[in-house]
Amino acid sequence: MNSQVKRNYLEINSINELIEKEKPLNNLNLYRVDPPDFQLNKFFYKEVGKKHRWVDRLIWNDKAWNDYLNKNEVNTYVLKHAQDLIGYFEQIYSKDESNCEIAYFGILEEYIGKKLGGYLLSEAIKKSFEIGSKRVWVHTCSLDHNHALKNYISRGMKIFKSELIYLDI
């Protein structure tokens, strides 16, 4: 069945525009996954994306995952509470354009509603500016979590493009 989906592209052009969300819990640890671990990215992609129709990477084999993650411009960060995995984000940094896409972002279902998404997004934006970006951008759509767009806007991001697409769902 062909369904209409609204996709929004958002950006933030200065760290000064960030409306930061404070750390909601003690014992939160955000770390960059170095060296890359495709199994970790694959786990988050499947778990976070299963309710939001993240399907493009489901056909990737181990080599495709490794090839993608071993590019210099791709970084993965993971948020933990004590030893429990909470969420992650992937950055794709374009040095030539001085911008960074937050390509994938999300928290595991059991942590939704605990004020962790706003904090993780704040950290994703900060980490993106720290590597030299002049612009951080993301896209989201009507298939994503119903608070996704609100979270991006609440952190200071602005919609710069919207489009309707049709997907076979």
TAPE-V253299 format. One record per residue. N is the residue number from 1. RES is the residue in one small letter. SS is DSSP state (helix for helix, strand for strand, loop for the rest). Layout:
BEGIN
n | res | ss
N | RES | SS
N | RES | SS
END
This chain:
BEGIN
n | res | ss
1 | m | loop
2 | n | strand
3 | s | strand
4 | q | strand
5 | v | strand
6 | k | strand
7 | r | strand
8 | n | strand
9 | y | strand
10 | l | strand
11 | e | strand
12 | i | strand
13 | n | loop
14 | s | loop
15 | i | helix
16 | n | helix
17 | e | helix
18 | l | loop
19 | i | loop
20 | e | loop
21 | k | loop
22 | e | loop
23 | k | loop
24 | p | loop
25 | l | loop
26 | n | loop
27 | n | loop
28 | l | strand
29 | n | strand
30 | l | strand
31 | y | strand
32 | r | strand
33 | v | loop
34 | d | loop
35 | p | loop
36 | p | loop
37 | d | loop
38 | f | helix
39 | q | helix
40 | l | helix
41 | n | helix
42 | k | helix
43 | f | helix
44 | f | helix
45 | y | helix
46 | k | helix
47 | e | helix
48 | v | helix
49 | g | helix
50 | k | loop
51 | k | loop
52 | h | loop
53 | r | loop
54 | w | loop
55 | v | loop
56 | d | loop
57 | r | loop
58 | l | loop
59 | i | loop
60 | w | loop
61 | n | loop
62 | d | helix
63 | k | helix
64 | a | helix
65 | w | helix
66 | n | helix
67 | d | helix
68 | y | helix
69 | l | helix
70 | n | loop
71 | k | loop
72 | n | loop
73 | e | loop
74 | v | strand
75 | n | strand
76 | t | strand
77 | y | strand
78 | v | strand
79 | l | strand
80 | k | strand
81 | h | strand
82 | a | loop
83 | q | loop
84 | d | strand
85 | l | strand
86 | i | strand
87 | g | strand
88 | y | strand
89 | f | strand
90 | e | strand
91 | q | strand
92 | i | strand
93 | y | strand
94 | s | strand
95 | k | loop
96 | d | loop
97 | e | loop
98 | s | loop
99 | n | strand
100 | c | strand
101 | e | strand
102 | i | strand
103 | a | strand
104 | y | strand
105 | f | strand
106 | g | strand
107 | i | strand
108 | l | loop
109 | e | helix
110 | e | helix
111 | y | helix
112 | i | loop
113 | g | loop
114 | k | loop
115 | k | loop
116 | l | helix
117 | g | helix
118 | g | helix
119 | y | helix
120 | l | helix
121 | l | helix
122 | s | helix
123 | e | helix
124 | a | helix
125 | i | helix
126 | k | helix
127 | k | helix
128 | s | helix
129 | f | helix
130 | e | helix
131 | i | loop
132 | g | loop
133 | s | loop
134 | k | loop
135 | r | strand
136 | v | strand
137 | w | strand
138 | v | strand
139 | h | strand
140 | t | strand
141 | c | strand
142 | s | loop
143 | l | loop
144 | d | loop
145 | h | loop
146 | n | loop
147 | h | loop
148 | a | helix
149 | l | helix
150 | k | helix
151 | n | helix
152 | y | helix
153 | i | helix
154 | s | helix
155 | r | loop
156 | g | loop
157 | m | loop
158 | k | strand
159 | i | strand
160 | f | strand
161 | k | strand
162 | s | strand
163 | e | strand
164 | l | strand
165 | i | strand
166 | y | strand
167 | l | strand
168 | d | strand
169 | i | loop
END
